[in-house]
Structure formats: C-alpha cells, structure tokens
Amino acid sequence: MMIPVDPLKPEANKELWKLYTNGATSKEGSGAGLILQSPKGEDITYALRFDFQVSNIKAVYKALLAVGPFLLAPGGMKFLLVVMDYFTKWIEAEPLATVIGKQMINFMTKNNLARFGTPRILTSDNGTQLEGSSFKEWCEDKKIHRRFTSVAHPQANGQTKISNKTIVNGLKKRLLRLKSSWVDELPTVLWSYHTIARSSIGKIPFSLTYGIEAVLP
C-alpha cells in the first residue's frame, strides 16, 4: 500500500545566515577565517591554520577606523588611522595630523592593497571622511563594498561594532598612557599586540598573517 505524501513547502520569509570566508598563505603555512553573519547582522568569527599549502586569495573583510584625538605629538600628530583584518585581527595603523579622504586612500593603498590585496568588504565608522565623495569613488573603483557602524547604518551594528571597538579601544588606552610620546611608541605597542594570542580567535595575529612564529630581535 502506498500513502500519498504532500511535498514539503518552502518556508515563507525565511531568514538566511551569510557565510564569508578568507585565507592567506606563505611558504611556511596557510590559514583561513570564517565569518558567519546572522539575519540581525551579528557576526561570529573563527580563524584556523592549515598544515598544508593552499593558493592565496584576496582579503575579504576589513575594518577601517579613525581613532583620537590624542595629545599633540611632534609633527602635529593627534589622530590614528587603523585598519584591521577581521579574521587574523592584524592591525595596520598610521598617525596623522588630520583625517581626510586623500590620506585614507593613501593609507589603504600603502598598507593594505600593496601588501594584502583588495578587500571585498570594508566596515568603517560614519566619519565624514569615509562618507566623502573621494573615498566613496575610490572604493567603487576598487569594487570594495562599504558597510558602516553607526546609528544611521544599523545593519552593520551589533557584534561587528563591539568586536572592532573592543580591540581598538584597548589599543587607544595603551597609547593614551604614553601621552605625547605615543607616536614614537606606536611600533612597540603594535608589536606587542600582534605577538599575543587574541581571546576572540585564540590565535596570534602575526602567525595567522604570515604563517610563521614571531621571533624577538
């Protein structure tokens, strides 16, 4: 005897999760990162290292933030421009006297595109420099999709914003304690950050980025 069964009907208005992947490789090893994004825009990240070689691909997901002002340092420096890779938590940072669109383009070109490739997604705060036409046109030319963390752009808030701010605020507090010498001590502070395992990923940013263990000079 055969009993007819109605086919399963797809759920209406089903909310979907999104999965982003990224990877990096060197002669010493390879790694990958995952971001699982909920329908509410919350991100769950995970990084891992492979014991075998794989082909290199472009970075996927980065955060760009303007931090400051700090105490005025030699050269009129009082702001810090920071870009962070979501998977490895690697940070590139540059002190600036002012933050304008042209400087941000130069910073991204010098510190990221030339070294790590063009990101597909760039999350940033809602500063006027990031909303300006020059930076917007630059991102469009590079086919970089921009996302924002602000009240005006709630789709990118939640865990994404908390993760970025927690890391960057920790960096900011260390630099503030150095007062006007923060620019001179920035390389030392970044080295310390890059060579300590991050609790959010359980890995060392330096090792995930370059595929080798960090060695003190």
LOSE-265515 format. One record per residue (C-alpha): residue in one letter; z, y, x. Coordinates in pm, whole numbers, plus 50000, padded with zeros to 5 digits. Example, Ala and Ser with C-alpha at 12.3 -4.5 7.8 and 13.67 -1.06 7.14 Angstrom:
2
+------+-------+-------+-------+
: rest :    zz :    yy :    xx :
+------+-------+-------+-------+
:    a : 50780 : 49550 : 51230 :
:    s : 50714 : 49894 : 51367 :
+------+-------+-------+-------+
//
This chain:
217
+------+-------+-------+-------+
: rest :    zz :    yy :    xx :
+------+-------+-------+-------+
:    m : 50000 : 50000 : 50000 :
:    m : 49910 : 50345 : 50127 :
:    i : 50106 : 50654 : 50032 :
:    p : 49917 : 50985 : 50049 :
:    v : 50089 : 51247 : 50265 :
:    d : 50016 : 51616 : 50246 :
:    p : 49917 : 51767 : 50583 :
:    l : 50168 : 51995 : 50748 :
:    k : 50109 : 52357 : 50667 :
:    p : 50143 : 52617 : 50943 :
:    e : 50449 : 52837 : 50911 :
:    a : 50370 : 53183 : 50787 :
:    n : 50464 : 53478 : 51009 :
:    k : 50595 : 53251 : 51282 :
:    e : 50739 : 53449 : 51573 :
:    l : 50599 : 53346 : 51909 :
:    w : 50753 : 53339 : 52256 :
:    k : 50541 : 53455 : 52551 :
:    l : 50537 : 53293 : 52895 :
:    y : 50441 : 53485 : 53212 :
:    t : 50402 : 53316 : 53549 :
:    n : 50374 : 53441 : 53905 :
:    g : 50361 : 53291 : 54251 :
:    a : 50349 : 53364 : 54622 :
:    t : 50256 : 53159 : 54926 :
:    s : 50271 : 53176 : 55306 :
:    k : 50226 : 52929 : 55590 :
:    e : 50595 : 52839 : 55561 :
:    g : 50604 : 52755 : 55191 :
:    s : 50531 : 52858 : 54834 :
:    g : 50724 : 52977 : 54532 :
:    a : 50681 : 53058 : 54167 :
:    g : 50851 : 53261 : 53900 :
:    l : 50866 : 53238 : 53523 :
:    i : 50942 : 53493 : 53255 :
:    l : 50996 : 53369 : 52901 :
:    q : 50987 : 53659 : 52655 :
:    s : 51140 : 53625 : 52309 :
:    p : 50986 : 53779 : 51994 :
:    k : 51251 : 54053 : 52024 :
:    g : 51132 : 54148 : 52373 :
:    e : 51422 : 53987 : 52563 :
:    d : 51327 : 53827 : 52897 :
:    i : 51460 : 53509 : 53058 :
:    t : 51359 : 53480 : 53425 :
:    y : 51366 : 53190 : 53673 :
:    a : 51245 : 53156 : 54032 :
:    l : 51186 : 52840 : 54234 :
:    r : 51045 : 52732 : 54569 :
:    f : 50789 : 52457 : 54627 :
:    d : 50789 : 52209 : 54918 :
:    f : 50407 : 52206 : 54919 :
:    q : 50132 : 52465 : 54973 :
:    v : 49950 : 52628 : 54683 :
:    s : 49689 : 52901 : 54662 :
:    n : 49810 : 53261 : 54644 :
:    i : 49775 : 53472 : 54325 :
:    k : 49838 : 53833 : 54236 :
:    a : 50178 : 53960 : 54130 :
:    v : 50226 : 53969 : 53755 :
:    y : 50535 : 54162 : 53659 :
:    k : 50693 : 54458 : 53839 :
:    a : 50933 : 54739 : 53753 :
:    l : 50892 : 55100 : 53872 :
:    l : 51192 : 55333 : 53852 :
:    a : 51280 : 55683 : 53976 :
:    v : 51646 : 55700 : 54087 :
:    g : 51856 : 56010 : 54157 :
:    p : 51918 : 56284 : 54231 :
:    f : 52127 : 56205 : 54541 :
:    l : 52295 : 56450 : 54775 :
:    l : 52031 : 56654 : 54954 :
:    a : 51927 : 56478 : 55275 :
:    p : 51723 : 56605 : 55573 :
:    g : 51367 : 56685 : 55469 :
:    g : 51481 : 56787 : 55121 :
:    m : 51502 : 56423 : 55008 :
:    k : 51703 : 56371 : 54689 :
:    f : 51521 : 56103 : 54486 :
:    l : 51446 : 55737 : 54542 :
:    l : 51133 : 55570 : 54406 :
:    v : 51192 : 55198 : 54355 :
:    v : 50957 : 54913 : 54263 :
:    m : 51100 : 54566 : 54203 :
:    d : 50934 : 54227 : 54158 :
:    y : 51077 : 54054 : 53852 :
:    f : 51062 : 53702 : 53993 :
:    t : 51178 : 53739 : 54353 :
:    k : 51387 : 54057 : 54292 :
:    w : 51228 : 54201 : 54608 :
:    i : 51265 : 54581 : 54619 :
:    e : 51049 : 54842 : 54790 :
:    a : 51199 : 55192 : 54798 :
:    e : 51099 : 55531 : 54937 :
:    p : 51297 : 55858 : 54948 :
:    l : 51121 : 56164 : 54803 :
:    a : 51193 : 56534 : 54763 :
:    t : 51021 : 56541 : 54423 :
:    v : 50871 : 56275 : 54199 :
:    i : 50517 : 56349 : 54082 :
:    g : 50226 : 56133 : 53973 :
:    k : 50035 : 56158 : 54303 :
:    q : 50337 : 56044 : 54502 :
:    m : 50387 : 55747 : 54273 :
:    i : 50024 : 55643 : 54315 :
:    n : 50054 : 55667 : 54695 :
:    f : 50379 : 55472 : 54687 :
:    m : 50235 : 55190 : 54478 :
:    t : 49919 : 55174 : 54689 :
:    k : 50103 : 55167 : 55022 :
:    n : 50399 : 54946 : 54935 :
:    n : 50258 : 54705 : 54678 :
:    l : 49883 : 54688 : 54637 :
:    a : 49822 : 54665 : 55011 :
:    r : 50093 : 54401 : 55064 :
:    f : 50139 : 54201 : 54745 :
:    g : 49831 : 54267 : 54531 :
:    t : 49785 : 54446 : 54199 :
:    p : 50046 : 54368 : 53931 :
:    r : 49920 : 54290 : 53581 :
:    i : 50228 : 54439 : 53410 :
:    l : 50430 : 54741 : 53527 :
:    t : 50753 : 54821 : 53345 :
:    s : 50898 : 55166 : 53401 :
:    d : 51137 : 55423 : 53260 :
:    n : 50999 : 55702 : 53045 :
:    g : 50982 : 55979 : 53305 :
:    t : 50718 : 56247 : 53261 :
:    q : 50564 : 56143 : 53593 :
:    l : 50496 : 55794 : 53455 :
:    e : 50353 : 55929 : 53130 :
:    g : 50132 : 56183 : 53313 :
:    s : 49757 : 56157 : 53294 :
:    s : 49701 : 56094 : 53666 :
:    f : 49930 : 55790 : 53683 :
:    k : 49808 : 55664 : 53347 :
:    e : 49445 : 55685 : 53460 :
:    w : 49530 : 55513 : 53787 :
:    c : 49691 : 55222 : 53601 :
:    e : 49392 : 55195 : 53368 :
:    d : 49154 : 55192 : 53665 :
:    k : 49355 : 54909 : 53827 :
:    k : 49381 : 54727 : 53491 :
:    i : 49760 : 54746 : 53503 :
:    h : 49930 : 54719 : 53163 :
:    r : 50224 : 54962 : 53136 :
:    r : 50546 : 54893 : 52947 :
:    f : 50835 : 55135 : 52903 :
:    t : 51214 : 55105 : 52880 :
:    s : 51331 : 55388 : 52656 :
:    v : 51421 : 55481 : 52303 :
:    a : 51061 : 55587 : 52250 :
:    h : 50939 : 55240 : 52351 :
:    p : 51187 : 54990 : 52202 :
:    q : 50954 : 54693 : 52252 :
:    a : 51045 : 54684 : 52622 :
:    n : 51421 : 54730 : 52587 :
:    g : 51688 : 54457 : 52579 :
:    q : 51740 : 54216 : 52866 :
:    t : 51448 : 54361 : 53065 :
:    k : 51610 : 54703 : 53087 :
:    i : 51956 : 54560 : 53156 :
:    s : 51829 : 54345 : 53443 :
:    n : 51645 : 54634 : 53608 :
:    k : 51925 : 54885 : 53568 :
:    t : 52195 : 54647 : 53690 :
:    i : 52017 : 54585 : 54018 :
:    v : 51901 : 54942 : 54074 :
:    n : 52239 : 55092 : 53978 :
:    g : 52407 : 54863 : 54230 :
:    l : 52169 : 54994 : 54496 :
:    k : 52231 : 55352 : 54384 :
:    k : 52612 : 55317 : 54409 :
:    r : 52587 : 55192 : 54767 :
:    l : 52365 : 55484 : 54865 :
:    l : 52585 : 55743 : 54692 :
:    r : 52881 : 55637 : 54907 :
:    l : 52676 : 55730 : 55215 :
:    k : 52648 : 56092 : 55095 :
:    s : 52383 : 56296 : 55281 :
:    s : 52309 : 56011 : 55527 :
:    w : 52170 : 55787 : 55252 :
:    v : 51810 : 55822 : 55374 :
:    d : 51898 : 55710 : 55730 :
:    e : 52095 : 55411 : 55600 :
:    l : 51840 : 55305 : 55337 :
:    p : 51670 : 55037 : 55556 :
:    t : 52009 : 54876 : 55633 :
:    v : 52109 : 54877 : 55265 :
:    l : 51776 : 54719 : 55163 :
:    w : 51801 : 54454 : 55435 :
:    s : 52146 : 54357 : 55312 :
:    y : 52019 : 54336 : 54955 :
:    h : 51713 : 54127 : 55048 :
:    t : 51907 : 53869 : 55250 :
:    i : 52181 : 53785 : 54997 :
:    a : 52128 : 53544 : 54709 :
:    r : 52090 : 53723 : 54374 :
:    s : 52306 : 53583 : 54095 :
:    s : 52027 : 53633 : 53838 :
:    i : 51795 : 53390 : 54017 :
:    g : 52028 : 53201 : 54254 :
:    k : 51787 : 53268 : 54541 :
:    i : 51742 : 53507 : 54834 :
:    p : 51469 : 53770 : 54771 :
:    f : 51348 : 53758 : 55133 :
:    s : 51296 : 53381 : 55127 :
:    l : 51117 : 53385 : 54791 :
:    t : 50889 : 53669 : 54901 :
:    y : 50791 : 53549 : 55248 :
:    g : 50863 : 53176 : 55230 :
:    i : 51091 : 53177 : 55537 :
:    e : 51459 : 53226 : 55604 :
:    a : 51576 : 53571 : 55716 :
:    v : 51696 : 53591 : 56079 :
:    l : 51912 : 53874 : 56208 :
:    p : 51754 : 54064 : 56502 :
+------+-------+-------+-------+
//
